[in-house]
Amino acid sequence: MLAGASLLARAGDDVRQQPDLLTLALGAVPVSISANARGFGMDQALLVIDGSSGGFTAVNRAGPDTVVEVVFELPAETRFERFAIPNVLETPSPSQTFFRRVDVFGSNAAADAGYVQLAGGELTTHAAKDQETELAVTDTSPVRWVKLRLSGGIEMLRPQMFLEFSELIGNGIQAGSEPSQGFSGTWRGRGVRLELQQEGVAVTGCYDRDGELKGTVTGSVLQATGSSTTSGVQSAFVLGLTAEGAIRGVRSTNGAPFRLYEGEAARPGSLKVCQRPVPPGLGCGAVLHGIRFDFDSAVLRPESATILGQLYDGLSASTATRITIEGHTSSEGSEAYNQALSERRAAAVREDLVRRGLAAERIDAIGVGEARPIAGNGDENGRSMNRRVEIHCRD
């Protein structure tokens, strides 16, 4: 069994309850694309792993011999036990159809070598929404890179057509990974001006020309929220780093859908975004996305120890007389269930801080459930942002 596997799945659990490890929110990052048809770029690669089962146009002017390959890098060694494609639904048009063949390969050697086939299958159109086609799994060896190959179309009525796809689900278990320490520096790209400073798992920084953000790192992923200092417009970020040090992820502004956010690392000293840098730290006012719990539970996972320890240090240094731990969830499940789950998770964080040494009488724990989202719940990027713990203090 992989190191840390028990954090994500217990023996006997339904494999469907294991996390979908092929999502940007859990650290999967697209690193390369090859296609013999037009239209498939990094935006489409991120839609494959956004945790949304909705369909999208993947390529256009595609023939029956069309092949698309995308390589995703994973944050740690991963063993997949299930692959599935949801919502194989075709737009009612003679010009559009869904990809017909899906093959999944994995490598534990390199992004461009050492691949073995993990799963594959032929797709047929689903009769209704919210169905899934499971691919036949042929190998469950641990891998660090996944290559997705899409080919052909279900019903090619014309020589050239638009080909659609939805999402690649990959359930499995993954080794634990230490928080990345690479989120310090500056990055620039199309629509990207970003400066970050990291200390432990805490990150602060600036974006655009007047945005300020705060966030936390879990594994290889930075989740952060920010706002414009002039307009007050809010933004949410889910970001990863490529092996070359580039930022690659998604950003949602003013509640809009998440879009590609990608920039190359700038030369030291060549880009200044922050006019008044704010030192990173955790404590009063923090919004924490890196506190992890067992599936459908308030049991803290061991990998949460780092962020909880840093939070304890920050709150210990605070002079606030009252501290409120506020739990939030995404919208899966009923409103009543999510309310109760948020209360139990906030209480678990409170208990951990008390165990570490904070005075119990200083700390309250409340749950808000799904009532105050900070991003949409339509994909896993937004849902992962909404699952959070906020720290509020008063004298």
C-alpha positions as CSV (number, residue, x, y, z in Angstrom):
1,M,0.0,0.0,0.0
2,L,1.2,3.5,-0.7
3,A,2.5,5.6,2.1
4,G,-0.4,7.7,3.5
5,A,-2.9,5.7,1.5
6,S,-5.1,5.2,4.6
7,L,-5.6,9.0,4.6
8,L,-7.7,8.7,1.5
9,A,-9.5,5.4,1.6
10,R,-10.1,2.7,4.1
11,A,-10.2,-1.0,3.3
12,G,-13.6,-2.1,2.0
13,D,-14.7,1.4,1.0
14,D,-16.6,1.6,-2.3
15,V,-14.0,2.8,-4.8
16,R,-16.5,5.5,-5.9
17,Q,-16.0,7.1,-2.5
18,Q,-12.3,7.4,-3.0
19,P,-11.4,11.0,-4.1
20,D,-11.2,11.9,-7.8
21,L,-7.4,12.4,-7.9
22,L,-7.5,13.8,-11.5
23,T,-8.5,17.3,-10.5
24,L,-6.6,20.5,-10.4
25,A,-7.9,21.1,-6.8
26,L,-6.0,17.9,-5.7
27,G,-2.8,18.8,-7.5
28,A,-3.1,17.3,-11.0
29,V,-1.6,19.7,-13.6
30,P,-1.6,19.4,-17.4
31,V,2.0,19.5,-18.7
32,S,1.8,18.7,-22.4
33,I,-0.7,18.4,-25.3
34,S,-0.5,16.8,-28.7
35,A,-3.3,16.8,-31.2
36,N,-3.8,16.4,-35.0
37,A,-6.9,18.6,-34.9
38,R,-7.5,22.2,-34.0
39,G,-8.9,23.7,-30.9
40,F,-7.5,21.6,-28.1
41,G,-5.3,23.7,-25.8
42,M,-4.6,24.3,-22.1
43,D,-8.1,25.6,-21.5
44,Q,-9.6,22.3,-22.7
45,A,-7.0,20.2,-20.8
46,L,-8.1,21.9,-17.6
47,L,-11.8,21.3,-18.4
48,V,-10.9,17.6,-18.5
49,I,-9.9,17.8,-14.8
50,D,-12.1,20.5,-13.4
51,G,-14.4,18.1,-11.6
52,S,-17.4,19.2,-13.6
53,S,-19.3,16.5,-15.6
54,G,-20.6,19.0,-18.1
55,G,-19.6,18.6,-21.7
56,F,-17.5,20.9,-23.9
57,T,-16.2,21.2,-27.4
58,A,-12.7,19.7,-27.4
59,V,-11.7,20.0,-31.0
60,N,-13.2,21.3,-34.2
61,R,-12.9,20.3,-37.9
62,A,-11.9,16.8,-36.7
63,G,-11.9,13.7,-38.9
64,P,-12.4,10.0,-37.8
65,D,-8.6,9.7,-37.4
66,T,-8.4,12.5,-34.9
67,V,-6.2,11.8,-31.8
68,V,-5.6,14.0,-28.8
69,E,-3.1,13.2,-26.1
70,V,-2.8,15.1,-22.8
71,V,-0.2,14.4,-20.1
72,F,-1.1,15.3,-16.5
73,E,1.5,15.4,-13.7
74,L,0.4,14.2,-10.2
75,P,1.7,15.7,-6.9
76,A,2.6,12.2,-5.5
77,E,2.7,8.6,-6.4
78,T,-0.9,7.5,-7.1
79,R,-2.6,4.1,-7.6
80,F,-5.8,4.4,-9.6
81,E,-8.5,1.8,-9.0
82,R,-11.2,3.3,-11.2
83,F,-11.6,5.5,-14.3
84,A,-14.9,6.7,-15.7
85,I,-16.3,9.2,-18.2
86,P,-19.6,10.9,-17.1
87,N,-22.3,12.4,-19.3
88,V,-21.5,11.0,-22.7
89,L,-24.2,13.3,-24.2
90,E,-24.1,14.7,-27.7
91,T,-25.3,18.0,-28.9
92,P,-28.2,17.3,-31.3
93,S,-26.4,18.5,-34.4
94,P,-25.1,16.6,-37.5
95,S,-21.8,18.6,-37.0
96,Q,-21.1,17.4,-33.4
97,T,-20.4,14.1,-31.7
98,F,-18.6,12.8,-28.7
99,F,-15.1,11.2,-28.7
100,R,-15.5,7.4,-29.2
101,R,-12.3,5.9,-27.8
102,V,-10.6,6.7,-24.4
103,D,-7.3,5.2,-23.3
104,V,-5.4,6.0,-20.1
105,F,-1.7,5.4,-19.6
106,G,0.5,5.9,-16.6
107,S,4.2,6.4,-16.0
108,N,6.3,6.4,-12.8
109,A,9.5,7.3,-14.7
110,A,9.0,10.6,-16.6
111,A,6.4,12.8,-18.4
112,D,7.6,11.5,-21.8
113,A,8.7,7.9,-21.1
114,G,7.8,4.7,-19.4
115,Y,4.1,4.5,-20.0
116,V,1.9,1.5,-19.5
117,Q,-1.8,1.3,-20.2
118,L,-4.0,1.6,-17.1
119,A,-7.4,1.5,-18.6
120,G,-9.4,2.0,-21.8
121,G,-12.8,1.6,-23.5
122,E,-15.2,2.6,-26.2
123,L,-17.9,5.1,-25.5
124,T,-21.6,5.1,-26.6
125,T,-24.0,7.9,-26.0
126,H,-25.8,7.8,-22.6
127,A,-29.6,7.6,-22.5
128,A,-29.9,10.2,-19.8
129,K,-27.9,12.7,-17.8
130,D,-25.7,11.8,-14.8
131,Q,-24.7,8.4,-16.1
132,E,-21.0,7.2,-16.2
133,T,-19.1,4.8,-18.5
134,E,-16.5,2.9,-16.5
135,L,-13.3,2.1,-18.4
136,A,-11.8,-1.4,-18.1
137,V,-8.8,-1.1,-15.7
138,T,-5.9,-3.3,-16.7
139,D,-3.1,-2.1,-14.4
140,T,-3.1,-0.5,-11.0
141,S,0.7,0.2,-10.7
142,P,1.6,3.5,-8.9
143,V,2.2,6.4,-11.3
144,R,3.3,10.0,-11.2
145,W,2.1,11.0,-14.7
146,V,-1.2,10.1,-16.5
147,K,-1.6,10.3,-20.3
148,L,-5.1,10.6,-21.7
149,R,-5.7,9.6,-25.3
150,L,-8.9,10.5,-27.0
151,S,-9.6,9.2,-30.6
152,G,-12.4,9.1,-33.2
153,G,-16.0,10.0,-32.8
154,I,-19.1,8.0,-31.8
155,E,-21.1,8.9,-34.9
156,M,-19.1,10.7,-37.7
157,L,-21.8,11.9,-40.0
158,R,-19.5,14.2,-41.9
159,P,-15.8,14.1,-42.9
160,Q,-15.1,17.0,-40.5
161,M,-16.9,17.5,-37.2
162,F,-16.7,19.0,-33.8
163,L,-15.7,16.5,-31.1
164,E,-17.0,16.8,-27.5
165,F,-15.8,15.5,-24.2
166,S,-16.7,15.8,-20.5
167,E,-14.3,14.7,-17.8
168,L,-11.9,12.0,-16.9
169,I,-12.6,10.7,-13.4
170,G,-9.8,8.8,-11.6
171,N,-10.6,7.3,-8.2
172,G,-7.7,5.9,-6.2
173,I,-5.3,6.4,-3.4
174,Q,-2.3,8.7,-3.2
175,A,0.8,9.0,-1.1
176,G,1.0,12.0,1.1
177,S,3.1,14.9,0.0
178,E,4.8,17.8,1.9
179,P,3.5,21.3,1.1
180,S,5.3,22.9,-1.8
181,Q,7.6,25.7,-0.9
182,G,7.7,27.1,-4.5
183,F,5.1,29.9,-4.2
184,S,7.5,32.8,-3.7
185,G,8.4,34.9,-6.6
186,T,6.8,36.8,-9.5
187,W,5.1,35.5,-12.6
188,R,3.8,37.1,-15.8
189,G,1.7,36.0,-18.7
190,R,-1.3,36.9,-20.7
191,G,-3.6,38.6,-18.1
192,V,-1.2,37.5,-15.4
193,R,0.8,39.9,-13.1
194,L,1.4,38.0,-9.9
195,E,3.8,38.4,-6.9
196,L,3.7,35.9,-4.0
197,Q,5.5,35.4,-0.7
198,Q,5.3,32.1,1.2
199,E,6.1,31.2,4.8
200,G,5.3,27.6,5.7
201,V,1.9,27.0,4.2
202,A,0.8,30.6,4.3
203,V,1.0,32.8,1.2
204,T,0.3,36.5,0.6
205,G,0.7,38.5,-2.5
206,C,-0.6,40.9,-5.2
207,Y,-2.1,40.4,-8.6
208,D,-3.1,42.6,-11.6
209,R,-2.3,46.2,-10.5
210,D,-4.4,46.6,-7.4
211,G,-5.3,43.1,-6.1
212,E,-4.2,41.6,-2.8
213,L,-4.6,38.0,-1.9
214,K,-4.1,35.5,0.9
215,G,-4.0,31.7,0.7
216,T,-2.7,28.4,1.9
217,V,-0.8,25.6,0.3
218,T,-1.8,21.9,0.5
219,G,0.6,19.5,-1.2
220,S,1.3,21.1,-4.5
221,V,-1.8,23.4,-4.7
222,L,-2.2,27.0,-3.6
223,Q,-5.8,28.0,-2.9
224,A,-6.2,31.8,-2.4
225,T,-8.8,34.5,-2.3
226,G,-8.2,38.2,-3.1
227,S,-9.9,41.4,-3.8
228,S,-9.2,44.6,-5.7
229,T,-8.2,47.5,-3.4
230,T,-10.0,50.0,-5.6
231,S,-13.2,48.2,-6.8
232,G,-13.5,45.5,-4.1
233,V,-14.1,42.8,-6.8
234,Q,-13.3,39.4,-5.4
235,S,-11.2,36.7,-7.1
236,A,-10.5,33.0,-6.2
237,F,-7.4,31.1,-7.3
238,V,-6.5,27.4,-7.5
239,L,-2.9,27.3,-8.7
240,G,-0.1,24.7,-9.2
241,L,3.5,24.9,-10.4
242,T,5.0,23.1,-13.3
243,A,8.4,21.5,-13.2
244,E,9.9,24.6,-14.9
245,G,8.5,26.9,-12.2
246,A,5.6,28.3,-14.2
247,I,2.2,29.0,-12.5
248,R,-0.6,27.0,-14.1
249,G,-4.1,26.9,-12.7
250,V,-7.5,28.7,-12.8
251,R,-9.0,32.0,-11.5
252,S,-12.6,33.0,-10.9
253,T,-13.4,36.8,-10.8
254,N,-16.6,38.2,-9.4
255,G,-18.2,34.8,-9.3
256,A,-17.6,34.0,-12.9
257,P,-16.5,30.5,-14.1
258,F,-12.9,29.5,-13.4
259,R,-10.6,30.3,-16.4
260,L,-7.0,29.4,-17.2
261,Y,-4.5,31.4,-15.3
262,E,-1.0,30.8,-16.5
263,G,2.3,32.7,-16.3
264,E,6.0,32.1,-16.6
265,A,8.4,32.9,-13.7
266,A,9.8,36.4,-14.2
267,R,13.5,37.1,-13.7
268,P,14.4,38.2,-10.2
269,G,13.9,41.9,-9.9
270,S,12.3,42.3,-13.3
271,L,8.7,42.6,-12.1
272,K,7.2,44.4,-9.1
273,V,3.6,43.9,-8.3
274,C,3.2,44.5,-4.6
275,Q,3.5,48.1,-3.5
276,R,3.0,47.3,0.2
277,P,3.9,43.6,0.7
278,V,2.0,41.9,3.6
279,P,4.1,39.2,5.4
280,P,2.4,35.8,5.2
281,G,1.1,34.2,8.4
282,L,-1.9,32.3,9.9
283,G,-4.0,33.6,12.7
284,C,-6.9,36.0,13.1
285,G,-8.6,36.7,9.8
286,A,-7.2,33.6,8.1
287,V,-9.2,31.7,5.5
288,L,-7.9,28.1,5.5
289,H,-8.3,25.6,2.6
290,G,-5.6,23.2,3.7
291,I,-7.3,21.5,6.7
292,R,-8.2,18.0,5.4
293,F,-10.7,15.6,6.9
294,D,-11.5,12.0,6.2
295,F,-14.2,11.5,3.6
296,D,-17.7,12.6,4.8
297,S,-16.2,13.0,8.3
298,A,-14.9,15.4,10.9
299,V,-11.8,13.3,11.6
300,L,-8.7,15.4,10.8
301,R,-6.2,13.8,8.5
302,P,-2.5,13.7,9.6
303,E,-1.5,16.0,6.7
304,S,-3.4,18.8,8.4
305,A,-0.9,18.9,11.2
306,T,1.4,21.4,9.4
307,I,-1.3,24.0,8.8
308,L,-2.8,23.5,12.3
309,G,0.5,23.9,13.9
310,Q,1.2,27.1,12.0
311,L,-2.3,28.3,12.9
312,Y,-1.7,27.6,16.6
313,D,1.5,29.6,16.6
314,G,-0.3,32.6,15.0
315,L,-3.2,32.5,17.4
316,S,-0.9,32.0,20.4
317,A,0.8,35.3,19.6
318,S,-2.6,37.1,19.3
319,T,-4.0,39.3,22.1
320,A,-7.6,38.6,21.0
321,T,-9.7,37.5,23.9
322,R,-12.3,35.6,21.7
323,I,-11.5,33.4,18.8
324,T,-14.2,31.9,16.6
325,I,-13.5,28.9,14.3
326,E,-16.0,29.0,11.5
327,G,-16.6,25.9,9.3
328,H,-17.9,26.0,5.7
329,T,-18.8,23.3,3.2
330,S,-19.6,23.0,-0.5
331,S,-23.2,22.2,-1.6
332,E,-23.1,18.4,-2.2
333,G,-25.7,16.7,0.1
334,S,-28.6,18.3,1.9
335,E,-28.4,21.7,3.5
336,A,-29.1,20.2,6.9
337,Y,-26.4,17.6,6.5
338,N,-23.8,20.2,5.4
339,Q,-24.8,22.4,8.4
340,A,-24.1,19.6,10.8
341,L,-20.9,18.6,9.1
342,S,-19.5,22.1,9.2
343,E,-20.3,22.3,12.9
344,R,-18.5,19.0,13.6
345,R,-15.5,20.0,11.5
346,A,-15.2,23.4,13.2
347,A,-15.4,21.7,16.6
348,A,-12.6,19.3,15.5
349,V,-10.3,22.2,14.7
350,R,-11.1,23.8,18.0
351,E,-10.3,20.6,19.9
352,D,-7.0,20.3,18.1
353,L,-6.0,23.9,19.0
354,V,-7.0,23.3,22.6
355,R,-4.9,20.1,22.7
356,R,-2.0,22.1,21.5
357,G,-2.3,24.6,24.3
358,L,-4.8,27.4,23.5
359,A,-7.2,28.1,26.4
360,A,-10.5,26.5,25.7
361,E,-12.5,29.4,27.1
362,R,-11.0,31.7,24.4
363,I,-12.3,29.6,21.5
364,D,-15.8,29.1,20.0
365,A,-16.7,26.8,17.1
366,I,-19.6,27.4,14.8
367,G,-20.8,25.9,11.4
368,V,-22.2,27.8,8.5
369,G,-22.7,24.9,6.2
370,E,-23.1,25.8,2.5
371,A,-24.8,29.2,3.2
372,R,-21.8,31.5,2.3
373,P,-20.0,30.2,-0.7
374,I,-17.0,32.2,-2.0
375,A,-17.0,30.4,-5.4
376,G,-19.5,28.5,-7.6
377,N,-20.3,24.9,-6.7
378,G,-20.5,23.8,-10.4
379,D,-17.0,22.3,-10.5
380,E,-14.4,20.9,-8.1
381,N,-12.3,24.1,-8.2
382,G,-15.2,26.1,-6.7
383,R,-16.3,23.4,-4.3
384,S,-12.8,23.1,-3.0
385,M,-12.7,26.8,-2.3
386,N,-16.0,26.6,-0.5
387,R,-14.8,23.9,1.8
388,R,-12.9,26.0,4.3
389,V,-12.3,27.2,7.8
390,E,-12.3,30.9,8.7
391,I,-10.8,32.4,11.8
392,H,-12.5,35.4,13.4
393,C,-11.2,37.3,16.4
394,R,-12.3,40.1,18.7
395,D,-10.9,41.8,21.8
